[in-house]
Amino acid sequence: MPHLIQKVNGEIRNRQAVIQEFLDWLDAERDGCLAWDGERTYKPKSHKQVKTIFGLMIADTIAQCNDLGVDVSALLKYLVNDIPKGKGITKDLLHSLMYIICPTTDEEGRRVTLSKMNTKQAYELFESFRNIMAPLGVVIPDPDPQWREK
């Protein structure tokens, strides 16, 4: 049987502590109907995710596009027809483009940039970008868990 633990503000609490806190909350409430939303929240994006997106995803895309001869026109033509040709792919272009081709929104439908993303949103942005670039022959590898040691 798995054991339930909870981590809150860096403190790890065991199952009994979590259950007891919930029961104490129930006892403290007045009689009547109670509504409880057990929605999971995600912590803000990690430094590792930012490094993965800018140091791996964008850097590898530029390098591979240069090696494969994929320029801005080829990339955008793949996404949209009849785009002007001739410019090289840059970090700024990919940064802007990733918000267009991999839109990320919050619960209210507002656009979320990387600085405001949680871990789930940053992961989905990375995976969406990889999936979009794959048919062009741009392969973005899984993040290296040993990147800090290198």
N, C-alpha and C positions, 0 to 999 in steps of 0.2 A: 504494500500500500504506500503510495507516494506521500511525502510529508509536505504540507503547505507552509511556506515561509513568505514573508513580505519584507521588502526593503523600503524604508521611508526615510528620506533625508540622510542616507548613508547608514542608518541603523537597521540591522536585520532583526526581525521579530519572528517568533515561532507561531505555529498554528493556534496554540492555546491563547496566546496574547491577543491575536487578531480576533478570534472568536469571542473572547471575553470583552474586548472593547466594543464589538458589535452588540453583544447582549446588554452591556451597560448602557449603550446608546438607546436600545429598544426600551429598557426599563425607565429611562429618563423621559421618554416622550409621553405626551398625553394620550389618553384613549382616543381611538378613532382610526381612520385609514392612514397608513404610512406608505410612502413611495420611496423606494431605494433604487438608485441607478448604479449598478456595479460596473460602469464603463471603465475600460482600461485607458490610461493616459500614457503618453510617450514622452520621454525626456527629450530635451533639445538635441539637435544633431550633434554628433561627436566630432572631435578634432580629427579623428581617423577618417570619418566620412568626408570632411572638407578636403583633406589631403588626397583621398581616393578620387574625388571628383575633379579637383584641379591638378593634382600631381600625376594621376594615372589616366583618368578618362579623357581629359582635354589634351594632355601632353601626348598620350599614345595616339589619339585621333589625328592630331596634327602630323606627327611623325609618319603614321601609316598612310595618311592621305597624300603626303609629299612623296613617299615611296611608290604608291600606287598611281600617282598622277591624277588623283582626285582633287580638283580645285573647287572653288566656291560654286561655279556654274554646274559642275557635275553633281555636287551635293544637293544644291537647291533644285536642279532639274529632276533629280530623283524624287524630291519632295514636292516640287511645283514645276510645271512646264514653262519653257521660254524665259529663262533667267539669263541676264547678260553674263558673258564669259571672261576669264582671264585673271582674276584675282586669286591670290593664295589664301588658304584658310589660316586664320589667326586666332589667338586666344580670345580676343574681344568678340570676334564673330561667333565663335562657338559658345561663349558665355551667354550672349544675347539669344542665340539660336536655341540653346537648350531650354530656355523658358518658353519659347514658342512651340517647339516640337514635342516637348515633354511638360506640358502645363501642370503645375501643382497648385491645388487650391485648399483652403481650409474648409471647415464645416459650413461656413456661410457662403462658400463659392468664391471668395476673394483670392486673388493670386498670391502665392507665397514664394518669396525668393529664398535662396539658400540660407541667408542669415537668420531667417525666422522658421526654418523647417525643423521638424522633430526627426528622430531616427528613422521612423517608418517612411516619412515623406522623402527624406534624402535617399533611402534605399530604393524606393520606387522610381525616383528621378534617374538614379544610376542605371537601374535595370531597363527602364524605358529607352534611355539613350543608347545603351548597348544593343538592344533589340532593333532599334531604328537604323543603326550604323552597320549592323551585321550583313545585310544584303549587298552593301557596297564593297564588302571584303575587308572592312575595318573591324578587327577583332580586339576587343578590350578585355584583357584577362581579369580573372578574379583578383581582388586585392591581396597583396602579399602580407600575411600576418606578421612577418618578421621585418617590416619596413623600418622600424625604429632602430634595429641593430645594424642596418646597412649604411 
